Amino acid sequence: MQKLTYRELAENFYNTRSERDYNNLYKRVKPGLRSYIRKIVKDGDATEDILSNVLVKLWTKIEQYKPEYQITTWLYKIAFNESLGWIKERNQ
């Protein structure tokens, strides 16, 4: 069985909004997002909280995603913004 690309996984979820397609995409992007967030915030608990926020936004905001772009670009931007928000809040 051939592994689907990020684009194919994203298009499937974007078109169907199904839990199955979300889970397939989620499983593929989760490890990379976790690593990326961890490098920014350097806190394990915060990493998991931010990762959860990003993956909730994947589910709830998918209509804002533009399929002509890579899903990872969109998700990593969300992760970056969520991480910065956590850092700003922590430093207040």
N, CA, C and O atoms as a Tinker XYZ file with bonds, in Angstrom:
   368  protein
     1  N      0.840000   -1.187000    0.000000    73     2
     2  CA     0.000000    0.000000    0.000000    64     1     3
     3  C      0.885000    1.251000    0.000000    63     2     4     5
     4  O      1.823000    1.365000    0.789000    81     3
     5  N      0.573000    2.165000   -0.882000    73     3     6
     6  CA     1.358000    3.400000   -1.005000    64     5     7
     7  C      0.920000    4.409000    0.055000    63     6     8     9
     8  O     -0.270000    4.607000    0.302000    81     7
     9  N      1.906000    5.031000    0.664000    73     7    10
    10  CA     1.655000    6.043000    1.686000    64     9    11
    11  C      1.182000    7.332000    1.008000    63    10    12    13
    12  O      1.789000    7.789000    0.040000    81    11
    13  N      0.102000    7.908000    1.520000    73    11    14
    14  CA    -0.415000    9.155000    0.955000    64    13    15
    15  C      0.499000   10.321000    1.328000    63    14    16    17
    16  O      1.122000   10.321000    2.390000    81    15
    17  N      0.569000   11.304000    0.446000    73    15    18
    18  CA     1.362000   12.503000    0.719000    64    17    19
    19  C      0.595000   13.415000    1.678000    63    18    20    21
    20  O     -0.604000   13.242000    1.899000    81    19
    21  N      1.314000   14.388000    2.238000    73    19    22
    22  CA     0.648000   15.382000    3.075000    64    21    23
    23  C     -0.475000   16.053000    2.298000    63    22    24    25
    24  O     -1.570000   16.254000    2.823000    81    23
    25  N     -0.201000   16.396000    1.054000    73    23    26
    26  CA    -1.207000   17.072000    0.233000    64    25    27
    27  C     -2.457000   16.207000    0.070000    63    26    28    29
    28  O     -3.578000   16.698000    0.198000    81    27
    29  N     -2.262000   14.933000   -0.209000    73    27    30
    30  CA    -3.400000   14.029000   -0.386000    64    29    31
    31  C     -4.187000   13.874000    0.922000    63    30    32    33
    32  O     -5.417000   13.880000    0.920000    81    31
    33  N     -3.470000   13.736000    2.019000    73    31    34
    34  CA    -4.138000   13.626000    3.315000    64    33    35
    35  C     -4.935000   14.897000    3.629000    63    34    36    37
    36  O     -6.073000   14.830000    4.093000    81    35
    37  N     -4.322000   16.046000    3.369000    73    35    38
    38  CA    -4.986000   17.325000    3.625000    64    37    39
    39  C     -6.205000   17.495000    2.732000    63    38    40    41
    40  O     -7.260000   17.922000    3.200000    81    39
    41  N     -6.072000   17.167000    1.459000    73    39    42
    42  CA    -7.207000   17.293000    0.540000    64    41    43
    43  C     -8.352000   16.380000    0.950000    63    42    44    45
    44  O     -9.520000   16.765000    0.890000    81    43
    45  N     -8.007000   15.161000    1.370000    73    43    46
    46  CA    -9.059000   14.237000    1.816000    64    45    47
    47  C     -9.826000   14.830000    2.984000    63    46    48    49
    48  O    -11.057000   14.840000    2.983000    81    47
    49  N     -9.096000   15.328000    3.990000    73    47    50
    50  CA    -9.775000   15.891000    5.159000    64    49    51
    51  C    -10.528000   17.164000    4.799000    63    50    52    53
    52  O    -11.658000   17.364000    5.243000    81    51
    53  N     -9.916000   18.016000    4.008000    73    51    54
    54  CA   -10.549000   19.275000    3.599000    64    53    55
    55  C    -11.877000   19.000000    2.890000    63    54    56    57
    56  O    -12.864000   19.702000    3.108000    81    55
    57  N    -11.886000   17.984000    2.051000    73    55    58
    58  CA   -13.085000   17.677000    1.267000    64    57    59
    59  C    -14.151000   16.931000    2.056000    63    58    60    61
    60  O    -15.343000   17.152000    1.846000    81    59
    61  N    -13.739000   16.053000    2.957000    73    59    62
    62  CA   -14.719000   15.200000    3.640000    64    61    63
    63  C    -15.073000   15.668000    5.037000    63    62    64    65
    64  O    -16.185000   15.429000    5.507000    81    63
    65  N    -14.139000   16.337000    5.709000    73    63    66
    66  CA   -14.293000   16.731000    7.113000    64    65    67
    67  C    -14.592000   15.506000    7.988000    63    66    68    69
    68  O    -15.233000   15.623000    9.033000    81    67
    69  N    -14.127000   14.346000    7.555000    73    67    70
    70  CA   -14.418000   13.118000    8.290000    64    69    71
    71  C    -13.381000   12.877000    9.382000    63    70    72    73
    72  O    -12.225000   13.289000    9.273000    81    71
    73  N    -13.822000   12.206000   10.425000    73    71    74
    74  CA   -12.929000   11.882000   11.537000    64    73    75
    75  C    -11.797000   10.961000   11.065000    63    74    76    77
    76  O    -10.655000   11.099000   11.504000    81    75
    77  N    -12.114000   10.041000   10.186000    73    75    78
    78  CA   -11.095000    9.117000    9.663000    64    77    79
    79  C     -9.994000    9.877000    8.923000    63    78    80    81
    80  O     -8.810000    9.624000    9.145000    81    79
    81  N    -10.375000   10.797000    8.053000    73    79    82
    82  CA    -9.374000   11.554000    7.302000    64    81    83
    83  C     -8.596000   12.502000    8.215000    63    82    84    85
    84  O     -7.404000   12.727000    8.009000    81    83
    85  N     -9.272000   13.056000    9.224000    73    83    86
    86  CA    -8.579000   13.888000   10.217000    64    85    87
    87  C     -7.521000   13.056000   10.942000    63    86    88    89
    88  O     -6.379000   13.490000   11.093000    81    87
    89  N     -7.903000   11.872000   11.385000    73    87    90
    90  CA    -6.970000   11.020000   12.125000    64    89    91
    91  C     -5.771000   10.619000   11.279000    63    90    92    93
    92  O     -4.648000   10.561000   11.779000    81    91
    93  N     -6.002000   10.344000   10.009000    73    91    94
    94  CA    -4.886000    9.997000    9.117000    64    93    95
    95  C     -3.901000   11.162000    8.993000    63    94    96    97
    96  O     -2.688000   10.963000    9.040000    81    95
    97  N     -4.422000   12.356000    8.836000    73    95    98
    98  CA    -3.571000   13.544000    8.737000    64    97    99
    99  C     -2.898000   13.832000   10.074000    63    98   100   101
   100  O     -1.698000   14.102000   10.127000    81    99
   101  N     -3.670000   13.773000   11.145000    73    99   102
   102  CA    -3.182000   14.009000   12.502000    64   101   103
   103  C     -1.970000   13.119000   12.807000    63   102   104   105
   104  O     -0.938000   13.600000   13.276000    81   103
   105  N     -2.109000   11.824000   12.537000    73   103   106
   106  CA    -1.027000   10.877000   12.827000    64   105   107
   107  C      0.249000   11.218000   12.065000    63   106   108   109
   108  O      1.353000   11.007000   12.567000    81   107
   109  N      0.099000   11.738000   10.870000    73   107   110
   110  CA     1.263000   12.045000   10.040000    64   109   111
   111  C      1.964000   13.316000   10.489000    63   110   112   113
   112  O      3.194000   13.366000   10.491000    81   111
   113  N      1.212000   14.348000   10.872000    73   111   114
   114  CA     1.834000   15.641000   11.199000    64   113   115
   115  C      2.232000   15.782000   12.661000    63   114   116   117
   116  O      3.085000   16.607000   12.990000    81   115
   117  N      1.634000   14.999000   13.535000    73   115   118
   118  CA     1.848000   15.158000   14.980000    64   117   119
   119  C      3.320000   15.067000   15.401000    63   118   120   121
   120  O      3.771000   15.947000   16.134000    81   119
   121  N      4.094000   14.063000   14.986000    73   119   122
   122  CA     5.487000   13.979000   15.464000    64   121   123
   123  C      6.340000   15.197000   15.080000    63   122   124   125
   124  O      7.095000   15.708000   15.907000    81   123
   125  N      6.224000   15.653000   13.847000    73   123   126
   126  CA     7.000000   16.805000   13.403000    64   125   127
   127  C      6.598000   18.083000   14.114000    63   126   128   129
   128  O      7.450000   18.891000   14.481000    81   127
   129  N      5.299000   18.264000   14.307000    73   127   130
   130  CA     4.819000   19.442000   15.028000    64   129   131
   131  C      5.306000   19.432000   16.472000    63   130   132   133
   132  O      5.727000   20.460000   17.002000    81   131
   133  N      5.245000   18.270000   17.099000    73   131   134
   134  CA     5.696000   18.167000   18.492000    64   133   135
   135  C      7.161000   18.585000   18.599000    63   134   136   137
   136  O      7.524000   19.365000   19.479000    81   135
   137  N      7.986000   18.076000   17.719000    73   135   138
   138  CA     9.418000   18.397000   17.732000    64   137   139
   139  C      9.648000   19.890000   17.496000    63   138   140   141
   140  O     10.464000   20.514000   18.176000    81   139
   141  N      8.934000   20.450000   16.541000    73   139   142
   142  CA     9.059000   21.870000   16.205000    64   141   143
   143  C      8.685000   22.748000   17.402000    63   142   144   145
   144  O      9.415000   23.675000   17.752000    81   143
   145  N      7.551000   22.452000   18.019000    73   143   146
   146  CA     7.085000   23.235000   19.163000    64   145   147
   147  C      8.072000   23.111000   20.325000    63   146   148   149
   148  O      8.391000   24.101000   20.983000    81   147
   149  N      8.546000   21.907000   20.570000    73   147   150
   150  CA     9.482000   21.659000   21.679000    64   149   151
   151  C     10.752000   22.496000   21.525000    63   150   152   153
   152  O     11.289000   23.003000   22.509000    81   151
   153  N     11.229000   22.637000   20.287000    73   151   154
   154  CA    12.431000   23.437000   20.038000    64   153   155
   155  C     12.191000   24.912000   20.343000    63   154   156   157
   156  O     13.119000   25.627000   20.722000    81   155
   157  N     10.965000   25.364000   20.181000    73   155   158
   158  CA    10.650000   26.773000   20.433000    64   157   159
   159  C     10.450000   27.037000   21.920000    63   158   160   161
   160  O     11.034000   27.972000   22.467000    81   159
   161  N      9.625000   26.218000   22.583000    73   159   162
   162  CA     9.241000   26.532000   23.959000    64   161   163
   163  C     10.114000   25.871000   25.024000    63   162   164   165
   164  O     10.160000   26.327000   26.166000    81   163
   165  N     10.805000   24.798000   24.648000    73   163   166
   166  CA    11.729000   24.111000   25.570000    64   165   167
   167  C     11.067000   23.713000   26.893000    63   166   168   169
   168  O     11.672000   23.813000   27.961000    81   167
   169  N      9.815000   23.260000   26.799000    73   167   170
   170  CA     9.062000   22.840000   27.978000    64   169   171
   171  C      8.125000   21.714000   27.536000    63   170   172   173
   172  O      7.270000   21.907000   26.671000    81   171
   173  N      8.301000   20.538000   28.142000    73   171   174
   174  CA     7.534000   19.367000   27.722000    64   173   175
   175  C      6.039000   19.495000   27.909000    63   174   176   177
   176  O      5.269000   19.152000   27.011000    81   175
   177  N      5.614000   19.987000   29.067000    73   175   178
   178  CA     4.173000   20.130000   29.322000    64   177   179
   179  C      3.557000   21.162000   28.390000    63   178   180   181
   180  O      2.480000   20.945000   27.836000    81   179
   181  N      4.249000   22.288000   28.219000    73   179   182
   182  CA     3.749000   23.328000   27.319000    64   181   183
   183  C      3.685000   22.805000   25.888000    63   182   184   185
   184  O      2.755000   23.121000   25.146000    81   183
   185  N      4.675000   22.008000   25.505000    73   183   186
   186  CA     4.687000   21.439000   24.152000    64   185   187
   187  C      3.407000   20.659000   23.892000    63   186   188   189
   188  O      2.777000   20.817000   22.846000    81   187
   189  N      3.025000   19.817000   24.847000    73   187   190
   190  CA     1.819000   18.998000   24.663000    64   189   191
   191  C      0.558000   19.857000   24.628000    63   190   192   193
   192  O     -0.358000   19.581000   23.854000    81   191
   193  N      0.506000   20.894000   25.460000    73   191   194
   194  CA    -0.652000   21.796000   25.453000    64   193   195
   195  C     -0.768000   22.542000   24.128000    63   194   196   197
   196  O     -1.853000   22.646000   23.556000    81   195
   197  N      0.352000   23.054000   23.654000    73   195   198
   198  CA     0.356000   23.797000   22.386000    64   197   199
   199  C      0.025000   22.873000   21.233000    63   198   200   201
   200  O     -0.745000   23.237000   20.344000    81   199
   201  N      0.599000   21.679000   21.237000    73   199   202
   202  CA     0.306000   20.697000   20.197000    64   201   203
   203  C     -1.185000   20.391000   20.154000    63   202   204   205
   204  O     -1.775000   20.310000   19.077000    81   203
   205  N     -1.788000   20.222000   21.311000    73   203   206
   206  CA    -3.238000   19.974000   21.364000    64   205   207
   207  C     -4.013000   21.134000   20.759000    63   206   208   209
   208  O     -4.963000   20.922000   20.005000    81   207
   209  N     -3.613000   22.358000   21.083000    73   207   210
   210  CA    -4.277000   23.540000   20.515000    64   209   211
   211  C     -4.171000   23.560000   18.996000    63   210   212   213
   212  O     -5.142000   23.862000   18.302000    81   211
   213  N     -2.998000   23.239000   18.488000    73   211   214
   214  CA    -2.788000   23.244000   17.031000    64   213   215
   215  C     -3.667000   22.190000   16.373000    63   214   216   217
   216  O     -4.284000   22.450000   15.340000    81   215
   217  N     -3.727000   21.002000   16.967000    73   215   218
   218  CA    -4.507000   19.927000   16.363000    64   217   219
   219  C     -6.008000   20.170000   16.477000    63   218   220   221
   220  O     -6.777000   19.712000   15.631000    81   219
   221  N     -6.429000   20.885000   17.515000    73   219   222
   222  CA    -7.838000   21.298000   17.599000    64   221   223
   223  C     -8.135000   22.299000   16.483000    63   222   224   225
   224  O     -9.187000   22.229000   15.848000    81   223
   225  N     -7.217000   23.220000   16.247000    73   223   226
   226  CA    -7.417000   24.195000   15.164000    64   225   227
   227  C     -7.444000   23.515000   13.802000    63   226   228   229
   228  O     -8.167000   23.950000   12.906000    81   227
   229  N     -6.667000   22.460000   13.641000    73   227   230
   230  CA    -6.736000   21.687000   12.391000    64   229   231
   231  C     -8.166000   21.207000   12.174000    63   230   232   233
   232  O     -8.684000   21.285000   11.060000    81   231
   233  N     -8.800000   20.717000   13.220000    73   231   234
   234  CA   -10.171000   20.213000   13.115000    64   233   235
   235  C    -11.176000   21.343000   12.921000    63   234   236   237
   236  O    -12.067000   21.246000   12.076000    81   235
   237  N    -11.035000   22.416000   13.702000    73   235   238
   238  CA   -12.081000   23.449000   13.728000    64   237   239
   239  C    -11.905000   24.550000   12.691000    63   238   240   241
   240  O    -12.866000   25.252000   12.373000    81   239
   241  N    -10.712000   24.712000   12.162000    73   239   242
   242  CA   -10.445000   25.832000   11.249000    64   241   243
   243  C    -10.027000   25.382000    9.851000    63   242   244   245
   244  O     -9.487000   26.178000    9.083000    81   243
   245  N    -10.267000   24.127000    9.517000    73   243   246
   246  CA    -9.788000   23.601000    8.234000    64   245   247
   247  C    -10.329000   24.408000    7.056000    63   246   248   249
   248  O     -9.692000   24.454000    6.004000    81   247
   249  N    -11.479000   25.039000    7.210000    73   247   250
   250  CA   -12.026000   25.829000    6.100000    64   249   251
   251  C    -11.146000   27.040000    5.786000    63   250   252   253
   252  O    -11.257000   27.610000    4.701000    81   251
   253  N    -10.278000   27.442000    6.708000    73   251   254
   254  CA    -9.366000   28.571000    6.469000    64   253   255
   255  C     -8.110000   28.147000    5.699000    63   254   256   257
   256  O     -7.382000   28.992000    5.177000    81   255
   257  N     -7.866000   26.855000    5.635000    73   255   258
   258  CA    -6.716000   26.329000    4.901000    64   257   259
   259  C     -6.949000   26.491000    3.401000    63   258   260   261
   260  O     -8.046000   26.240000    2.902000    81   259
   261  N     -5.910000   26.910000    2.694000    73   259   262
   262  CA    -5.982000   27.057000    1.240000    64   261   263
   263  C     -5.267000   25.859000    0.608000    63   262   264   265
   264  O     -4.043000   25.752000    0.690000    81   263
   265  N     -6.029000   24.961000   -0.021000    73   263   266
   266  CA    -5.452000   23.704000   -0.523000    64   265   267
   267  C     -4.334000   23.859000   -1.559000    63   266   268   269
   268  O     -3.615000   22.895000   -1.822000    81   267
   269  N     -4.171000   25.034000   -2.146000    73   267   270
   270  CA    -3.081000   25.202000   -3.105000    64   269   271
   271  C     -1.717000   25.273000   -2.408000    63   270   272   273
   272  O     -0.679000   25.218000   -3.068000    81   271
   273  N     -1.720000   25.394000   -1.074000    73   271   274
   274  CA    -0.486000   25.430000   -0.294000    64   273   275
   275  C     -0.329000   24.133000    0.494000    63   274   276   277
   276  O     -1.285000   23.378000    0.671000    81   275
   277  N      0.877000   23.892000    0.959000    73   275   278
   278  CA     1.121000   22.709000    1.777000    64   277   279
   279  C      0.426000   22.852000    3.127000    63   278   280   281
   280  O      0.448000   23.923000    3.733000    81   279
   281  N     -0.182000   21.779000    3.587000    73   279   282
   282  CA    -0.831000   21.786000    4.899000    64   281   283
   283  C      0.191000   22.027000    6.003000    63   282   284   285
   284  O     -0.123000   22.646000    7.019000    81   283
   285  N      1.401000   21.543000    5.809000    73   283   286
   286  CA     2.419000   21.715000    6.841000    64   285   287
   287  C      2.792000   23.181000    7.022000    63   286   288   289
   288  O      3.073000   23.607000    8.142000    81   287
   289  N      2.801000   23.948000    5.958000    73   287   290
   290  CA     3.094000   25.382000    6.065000    64   289   291
   291  C      2.064000   26.044000    6.965000    63   290   292   293
   292  O      2.413000   26.818000    7.857000    81   291
   293  N      0.817000   25.743000    6.732000    73   291   294
   294  CA    -0.278000   26.308000    7.514000    64   293   295
   295  C     -0.190000   25.873000    8.974000    63   294   296   297
   296  O     -0.300000   26.703000    9.876000    81   295
   297  N      0.009000   24.576000    9.212000    73   295   298
   298  CA     0.062000   24.058000   10.577000    64   297   299
   299  C      1.274000   24.561000   11.349000    63   298   300   301
   300  O      1.166000   24.868000   12.536000    81   299
   301  N      2.421000   24.650000   10.691000    73   299   302
   302  CA     3.615000   25.136000   11.382000    64   301   303
   303  C      3.491000   26.623000   11.710000    63   302   304   305
   304  O      4.053000   27.081000   12.705000    81   303
   305  N      2.781000   27.366000   10.909000    73   303   306
   306  CA     2.538000   28.782000   11.223000    64   305   307
   307  C      1.633000   28.888000   12.454000    63   306   308   309
   308  O      1.867000   29.716000   13.334000    81   307
   309  N      0.623000   28.063000   12.505000    73   307   310
   310  CA    -0.246000   28.038000   13.688000    64   309   311
   311  C      0.578000   27.644000   14.916000    63   310   312   313
   312  O      0.457000   28.268000   15.970000    81   311
   313  N      1.405000   26.624000   14.783000    73   311   314
   314  CA     2.242000   26.166000   15.898000    64   313   315
   315  C      3.190000   27.266000   16.356000    63   314   316   317
   316  O      3.384000   27.460000   17.556000    81   315
   317  N      3.774000   27.979000   15.416000    73   315   318
   318  CA     4.686000   29.080000   15.747000    64   317   319
   319  C      3.943000   30.166000   16.528000    63   318   320   321
   320  O      4.422000   30.639000   17.558000    81   319
   321  N      2.777000   30.551000   16.029000    73   319   322
   322  CA     1.995000   31.593000   16.694000    64   321   323
   323  C      1.527000   31.159000   18.085000    63   322   324   325
   324  O      1.566000   31.953000   19.025000    81   323
   325  N      1.093000   29.929000   18.218000    73   323   326
   326  CA     0.686000   29.403000   19.524000    64   325   327
   327  C      1.873000   29.381000   20.489000    63   326   328   329
   328  O      1.726000   29.705000   21.667000    81   327
   329  N      3.034000   29.003000   19.992000    73   327   330
   330  CA     4.249000   28.951000   20.823000    64   329   331
   331  C      4.645000   30.340000   21.283000    63   330   332   333
   332  O      4.982000   30.541000   22.450000    81   331
   333  N      4.607000   31.298000   20.371000    73   331   334
   334  CA     4.932000   32.679000   20.751000    64   333   335
   335  C      3.948000   33.214000   21.788000    63   334   336   337
   336  O      4.341000   33.911000   22.723000    81   335
   337  N      2.686000   32.890000   21.619000    73   335   338
   338  CA     1.684000   33.312000   22.592000    64   337   339
   339  C      1.977000   32.743000   23.971000    63   338   340   341
   340  O      1.830000   33.439000   24.976000    81   339
   341  N      2.389000   31.487000   24.023000    73   339   342
   342  CA     2.732000   30.862000   25.297000    64   341   343
   343  C      3.942000   31.553000   25.920000    63   342   344   345
   344  O      3.952000   31.825000   27.121000    81   343
   345  N      4.959000   31.836000   25.112000    73   343   346
   346  CA     6.169000   32.502000   25.608000    64   345   347
   347  C      5.832000   33.893000   26.144000    63   346   348   349
   348  O      6.305000   34.277000   27.214000    81   347
   349  N      5.017000   34.646000   25.408000    73   347   350
   350  CA     4.638000   35.991000   25.866000    64   349   351
   351  C      3.871000   35.927000   27.173000    63   350   352   353
   352  O      4.111000   36.728000   28.077000    81   351
   353  N      2.956000   34.986000   27.279000    73   351   354
   354  CA     2.160000   34.843000   28.490000    64   353   355
   355  C      3.039000   34.453000   29.680000    63   354   356   357
   356  O      2.855000   34.964000   30.785000    81   355
   357  N      3.979000   33.559000   29.455000    73   355   358
   358  CA     4.883000   33.109000   30.515000    64   357   359
   359  C      5.783000   34.249000   31.003000    63   358   360   361
   360  O      6.127000   34.306000   32.183000    81   359
   361  N      6.155000   35.135000   30.118000    73   359   362
   362  CA     7.084000   36.201000   30.459000    64   361   363
   363  C      6.423000   37.454000   31.043000    63   362   364   365
   364  O      7.108000   38.434000   31.335000    81   363
   365  N      5.129000   37.428000   31.211000    73   363   366
   366  CA     4.440000   38.597000   31.769000    64   365   367
   367  C      4.468000   38.580000   33.279000    63   366   368
   368  O      3.935000   39.489000   33.916000    81   367
